[in-house]
Amino acid sequence: QVQLVESGGGLMQPGGSLRLSCAASGSIGSFYIMGWYRQAPGNERELVATITSGGSTNYGDSVKGRFTISRDNAKSTVYLQMNSLKAEDTAVYYCNWRKFGTSSTSWGQGTQVTVSS
């Protein structure tokens, strides 16, 4: 079982920056993908960014060039640096862990990001 705790959400003006953190604990394993998804009211949950245990990254089209995902293996923590924020980035952001080659997955509780002037 893997537990995920997110932090760093909040209110930011358009054009500003925020950094989200996701601390993982438990049986994380050696081969996994961690990432961020988001869900706005009335919308389906969508991919924001993922990073594999090997360091490969993937981004949703709407955030490419503005968001950066990174990790600190020593702290079992994944970060999402969000720059040039837009109103349409407003959503609940969820951290996810998934073990390669299995259906084993865990979700965090979510953190609200609101972009508004």
C-alpha positions in Angstrom: 0.0 0.0 0.0 1.3 3.4 -0.9 0.1 6.6 0.8 0.3 10.0 -0.9 0.1 13.4 0.7 -0.1 16.5 -1.4 0.6 20.1 -0.4 1.2 23.5 -2.0 -2.1 24.4 -3.5 -3.8 27.8 -3.1 -4.9 30.9 -4.7 -2.7 32.7 -7.3 -3.2 35.5 -9.8 -3.0 34.8 -13.5 0.7 34.7 -14.6 1.9 33.6 -11.2 3.6 30.4 -10.0 2.9 27.7 -7.6 4.7 24.5 -6.6 2.9 21.3 -5.6 4.5 18.6 -3.6 3.5 14.9 -3.2 5.2 12.9 -0.5 4.9 9.1 -0.9 5.3 6.5 1.8 4.9 2.7 2.0 5.8 0.1 -0.6 6.7 2.4 -3.5 8.9 -0.2 -5.2 11.5 0.3 -7.9 9.5 0.5 -11.1 6.6 2.9 -11.0 5.1 6.1 -12.5 4.1 9.1 -10.3 2.3 12.0 -11.6 -0.3 14.7 -11.3 -3.9 14.8 -12.6 -6.5 17.5 -12.3 -10.2 17.8 -12.3 -12.2 20.9 -12.7 -16.0 21.1 -11.8 -18.0 19.4 -14.5 -14.9 18.0 -16.3 -13.3 14.6 -16.3 -10.0 14.0 -14.6 -7.1 14.8 -17.0 -3.4 14.2 -17.1 -1.1 17.0 -16.1 2.3 15.4 -15.9 4.0 12.1 -15.0 7.5 11.0 -14.2 8.7 7.4 -14.2 11.1 5.8 -11.7 13.7 6.1 -14.5 13.1 9.8 -14.9 11.1 9.9 -18.1 8.5 12.7 -18.2 5.2 13.2 -20.0 3.0 16.3 -20.1 -0.6 17.1 -21.0 -0.8 19.4 -24.0 -2.4 22.2 -22.1 0.6 22.5 -19.7 3.6 21.9 -21.9 6.1 24.6 -21.6 4.6 26.0 -18.4 4.7 23.1 -15.9 7.6 21.0 -14.9 7.5 17.7 -13.0 10.5 16.6 -10.9 11.3 14.2 -8.1 13.6 13.8 -5.1 14.2 10.1 -4.7 15.8 10.5 -1.3 12.6 12.1 0.0 10.2 10.0 -2.1 8.6 13.2 -3.2 7.4 14.5 -6.6 7.0 18.1 -7.4 5.0 20.1 -9.9 6.3 23.6 -10.7 3.5 25.5 -12.3 4.4 28.8 -14.0 2.4 31.2 -16.2 -0.7 30.1 -14.5 -4.0 30.6 -16.3 -7.6 30.7 -15.1 -8.2 27.4 -16.9 -5.6 25.8 -14.6 -8.1 26.1 -11.8 -8.9 22.6 -10.5 -8.3 20.0 -7.8 -4.9 18.5 -8.4 -4.4 14.8 -7.5 -1.1 13.0 -7.0 -1.0 9.4 -8.4 1.3 6.4 -8.0 1.1 3.4 -10.3 3.2 0.3 -10.3 4.5 -0.7 -13.7 2.9 -3.8 -15.2 0.1 -4.0 -12.7 -3.2 -2.4 -11.8 -1.9 -1.3 -8.4 -2.4 2.4 -8.0 -2.9 5.0 -5.3 -4.3 8.5 -5.2 -3.8 11.4 -2.9 -6.6 13.4 -1.3 -6.2 16.3 -3.8 -5.2 19.9 -3.4 -7.1 22.9 -4.7 -5.5 25.3 -7.1 -7.4 28.4 -7.9 -6.1 31.0 -10.5 -8.0 34.2 -10.3 -7.5 38.0 -10.1 
